[in-house]
Amino acid sequence: MSTYRFIASRHPLKELSNPHVTLLSYQDLKERKIPVGKVSTTFETSDPHEKNFLYFDSDNQIHDLEIRPDDPELYARPYTEKQHISQIRWRYNPERAEVLIDYIREHMKESGADEVELWSIWTEDTPSATMRPISLSDLTLEVIDDLFGKEEIDSPEGLIITNE
């Protein structure tokens, strides 16, 4: 089963892109002497100057935290009624979890959101889920680790984070 992680809010969520990605053209690769095997192609093109390769300085940077808007009807709807859904894409580590906590705090402060949900679910089934309420002031690395620190989950689970 595939795991899907997302954040849900009644307020629009800002997109968070991987800050380490560099978009390069074939010409850029030649000039920088970067082997083609060290990049990912985003789309095919015959123009050597069109930027269609994703490049990262290190493999660790590939999995940095990204928060991208997503269609709630794909996977999230059985778990939340909130209209703004963004997929959380990353390879968990404590530094990235801190960035996620800061993102949530900033979102709640700037948007005036009274609550936000975090979910870790399966894409195939929609069995009953475990939901835990927590206040923003109690949101810690340990809480995020408990939800997102596992490669595989036993059952869908989520957090409702309230703004005290």
N, C-alpha and C positions, 0 to 999 in steps of 0.2 A: 504494500500500500504506500502511496505517496503522501508525504506530509505537506500541508499548506499552512502558512503562517500569515496572519493579517492583523491589522489595526482597524477599528471601526469607530466612527464618530458621527454626531449629528451635524458637525461643522466640517467644511472642506479641509482636507489634509494636504499639507505642502508635500510636494515631491522631494525626495532626498536621493540624489544621484551619487554614485561612487565617485569620490573626488580624485581618484587615482587613474581613471581611465583617460587615455589619450587616443583621439581619432586621427589616424594617419592614412595617407595615400600610398600607393605602390611606389611612387617617386620618393616620398618621405622615407620609406623603408630602405630603399637603395642608398639614399644620401646618408642615413644614420647607420647603415650596415646592420640592420636588424633582420635576422633570418625570418622568412615567411612562416616557419613553424612556431614562432614565438608570438604570433598574433591570431586573432579570430576575425574571420570575414563577416561583415554585417550584411552585405549584399554583393552580387556579382556586378562588375562594371568593366568596360573595355578602356575607360579613361584612366590613364596612369596618375592623373592629378586629383581624381575624385577620392575623398576621404571615406574609405569603406573598411578599414581595418581597426580593430580595437587592440590597444597595446597597454600593458601594465609593466612597470619597472620590476616587479617581483610577483611570483605566483600567489603570495599571501594577500596581495592587494586585490586580486580578482574577486574575493569573497567579502569585500567590505560591505557595510550596511547600506542597503538601498530600500527606499520606501516608494512604491510606485502605485498610482491609482489603478484600480481593477474593477471589473464588472461584478457587483455584488451577487448577481444571479448565478455566476459560475460555481462558487463553492460556499460563500459566506451566508447566503440567505437562510439556510436552515438553523443557523446559530445566532443571528442578530437581525434586528429590524432597522438598525442604523443605516442611513442612506449613503454615507461616505466610507468607502472601503479602499484600503491600500494594502497591497501585498508587501510583506516583509521578506526581503531576499538577503541572505547573508550566510556566513559560516560563523556560528556563535563563538565569541570569546568575551572576556570581561570588559575589554576596552570598547568593543562595539556595543555591548550591553549598556555601558555608561552613556554612549551617544544616543541610544534608544530612549533611555530614561530622560535625558536632557531634551530630546525631541518631544516627548510626551508632555513634560513640564511646560515647554515653550508653547506647544499647541494649546494646552488648556488655558494658559495665561493670555495668549494673544487672541484666541477665538472666543473666550468666555465659556468654553465647554464645561459642563458640570460633571461629565463622565466620558471615559474612553474605554473601549474594550480591546483586549489583546487575546488572540486565539491561536491555538496550535491544533489543527484538525487533520483528518484524513480526507483525501479527495474522492475516494470511492464510495464510502458508506456515510450514513448520517445517524449513527446511534446516539443515544442520549449522551450529553456532555456534562462534565463537571465544571461549575462556574464558581469562582471565589471572588467575593468583594474585597477590595483593599483601598485604603485612602492613599492619595498621592504622596503624602508625607511618609507612608510606610513602604513605598515602592523602592526596593533595594536591589542590588546585584543578585542577592540570594533568591529573591522572588523571581526575577527574570531568568536566572539560571534554572530554577525549578520548572519553569514553563518551557523555555527554549533551549536549555543546555543539553537535552537528550537528542541523539540522532534519530531515534524512533520513539513514538509515543504508544502508551498502552491503550489510551482512549482519548477522544477529543476533550480538551480542557481550555478554559479561558479565565481571564481576569476582568472584572469590572473595576476600573480605577476611578474613584470619585474625588472630586476637588473639595475635600474636607467639608 
